[in-house]
């Protein structure tokens, strides 16, 4: 299995239910070929860099997954056929996919986030208040060079 990411742009007038249907269809194709969906992220409606089919905006969807090349071919075939899709791009991230390494990476990120959160709470509990810098003698007396 290999790791891929696919980004596709859906027409802006497409309903939320249709976008959900498209992401479900992509997930179903991946699952049918014993792949793993790592992340599906909806970036939302954004302005396009250039007009595509007279559209200046598009709804972006990002899919990160591990699958066999045949699943990627099927996903791309489905996206080409669908009139609601303006553009899509698939990129191979790695030749091999190790689920254990992915879980370890996610656990490491969660631990780092927890440590950062604990550090923020620790700083807030100490009651340190940032005091303004002391004023110079000129600022205290109000003398200015005019």
C-alpha positions as CSV (number, residue, x, y, z in Angstrom):
1,X,0.0,0.0,0.0
2,X,1.1,3.5,-0.7
3,X,0.2,6.9,0.8
4,X,-1.6,9.5,-1.3
5,X,-3.3,12.8,-1.0
6,X,-6.0,14.0,-3.3
7,X,-7.4,17.5,-3.4
8,X,-10.5,18.2,-5.4
9,X,-12.4,21.4,-6.1
10,X,-16.2,21.2,-6.2
11,X,-18.4,23.8,-8.0
12,X,-19.5,26.5,-5.5
13,X,-23.2,26.1,-6.1
14,X,-23.1,22.4,-5.1
15,X,-25.0,21.7,-1.8
16,X,-23.4,20.6,1.4
17,X,-25.1,17.2,1.1
18,X,-23.6,16.7,-2.4
19,X,-20.1,17.5,-1.0
20,X,-20.7,15.0,1.8
21,X,-21.8,12.4,-0.8
22,X,-18.6,12.9,-2.8
23,X,-16.4,12.5,0.2
24,X,-18.3,9.4,1.2
25,X,-17.9,8.0,-2.3
26,X,-14.1,8.5,-2.2
27,X,-14.0,6.9,1.3
28,X,-16.0,4.0,0.1
29,X,-13.7,3.4,-2.9
30,X,-10.6,3.4,-0.6
31,X,-12.3,1.1,1.9
32,X,-13.4,-1.3,-0.8
33,X,-9.8,-1.9,-1.8
34,X,-8.7,-2.4,1.8
35,X,-7.2,1.1,2.1
36,X,-7.1,3.4,5.0
37,X,-8.5,6.9,5.2
38,X,-6.2,9.0,7.3
39,X,-7.8,12.4,7.0
40,X,-10.6,14.1,5.1
41,X,-10.5,17.9,5.6
42,X,-13.0,20.3,4.1
43,X,-11.2,23.6,3.4
44,X,-14.5,25.2,2.4
45,X,-15.3,27.8,-0.2
46,X,-12.3,29.7,-1.5
47,X,-11.4,32.0,-4.4
48,X,-9.7,30.3,-7.3
49,X,-6.4,31.7,-8.6
50,X,-7.9,31.7,-12.1
51,X,-11.4,31.0,-13.6
52,X,-12.2,27.3,-14.2
53,X,-15.2,26.8,-16.4
54,X,-16.4,30.4,-15.7
55,X,-16.3,29.7,-11.9
56,X,-14.2,32.1,-9.8
57,X,-14.8,30.2,-6.5
58,X,-14.7,26.5,-5.5
59,X,-15.2,24.3,-2.5
60,X,-11.9,22.6,-1.7
61,X,-11.7,19.1,-0.1
62,X,-8.4,17.4,1.0
63,X,-8.1,13.6,1.4
64,X,-5.1,11.9,2.9
65,X,-5.2,8.1,2.6
66,X,-3.3,4.9,2.0
67,X,-4.4,2.6,-0.8
68,X,-3.3,0.5,-3.7
69,X,-2.8,2.2,-7.1
70,X,-6.0,0.6,-8.5
71,X,-8.0,2.5,-5.9
72,X,-6.4,5.8,-6.9
73,X,-7.2,5.1,-10.6
74,X,-10.8,4.4,-9.7
75,X,-11.1,7.6,-7.6
76,X,-9.7,9.7,-10.4
77,X,-12.0,8.0,-12.9
78,X,-15.0,8.9,-10.7
79,X,-13.8,12.5,-10.3
80,X,-13.3,12.9,-14.0
81,X,-16.9,11.7,-14.8
82,X,-18.6,14.0,-12.2
83,X,-19.7,17.3,-13.6
84,X,-19.6,18.9,-10.1
85,X,-15.8,18.6,-9.9
86,X,-13.9,21.5,-11.4
87,X,-10.4,20.1,-10.9
88,X,-8.5,17.5,-8.9
89,X,-5.0,16.4,-8.2
90,X,-3.5,13.3,-6.6
91,X,0.0,13.2,-5.2
92,X,1.9,10.1,-4.0
93,X,3.4,10.9,-0.6
94,X,5.3,7.7,0.0
95,X,5.8,4.3,-1.5
96,X,5.1,2.4,1.7
97,X,2.6,2.9,4.4
98,X,3.1,1.7,8.0
99,X,0.0,2.1,10.2
100,X,2.0,1.7,13.3
101,X,4.3,4.6,12.4
102,X,1.2,6.7,11.7
103,X,-0.2,5.9,15.2
104,X,3.2,6.7,16.8
105,X,3.4,10.0,15.0
106,X,-0.2,10.9,16.1
107,X,0.6,9.9,19.7
108,X,3.8,12.1,19.6
109,X,1.8,15.1,18.3
110,X,-0.8,14.6,21.0
111,X,1.8,14.4,23.7
112,X,3.5,17.6,22.4
113,X,0.2,19.4,22.3
114,X,-0.6,18.3,25.8
115,X,2.8,19.4,27.1
116,X,2.4,22.8,25.4
117,X,-1.1,23.2,27.0
118,X,0.3,22.3,30.4
119,X,3.1,24.8,30.0
120,X,0.6,27.5,29.2
121,X,-1.5,26.7,32.2
122,X,1.6,26.6,34.4
123,X,2.6,30.1,33.3
124,X,-0.9,31.4,33.9
125,X,-1.1,29.9,37.4
126,X,2.2,31.5,38.6
127,X,0.5,34.9,38.5
128,X,3.4,36.6,36.7
129,X,2.2,40.0,35.5
130,X,4.2,41.8,32.9
131,X,5.2,45.2,34.3
132,X,5.8,48.1,32.0
133,X,9.4,49.2,31.6
134,X,10.6,51.9,33.9
135,X,10.5,55.4,32.5
136,X,13.6,57.4,31.9
137,X,14.2,60.6,33.8
138,X,13.2,62.7,30.7
139,X,9.9,60.8,30.4
140,X,9.1,61.3,34.1
141,X,9.7,65.0,34.0
142,X,7.8,65.5,30.8
143,X,10.7,67.4,29.2
144,X,10.8,67.0,25.4
145,X,13.1,68.4,22.8
146,X,11.0,70.6,20.6
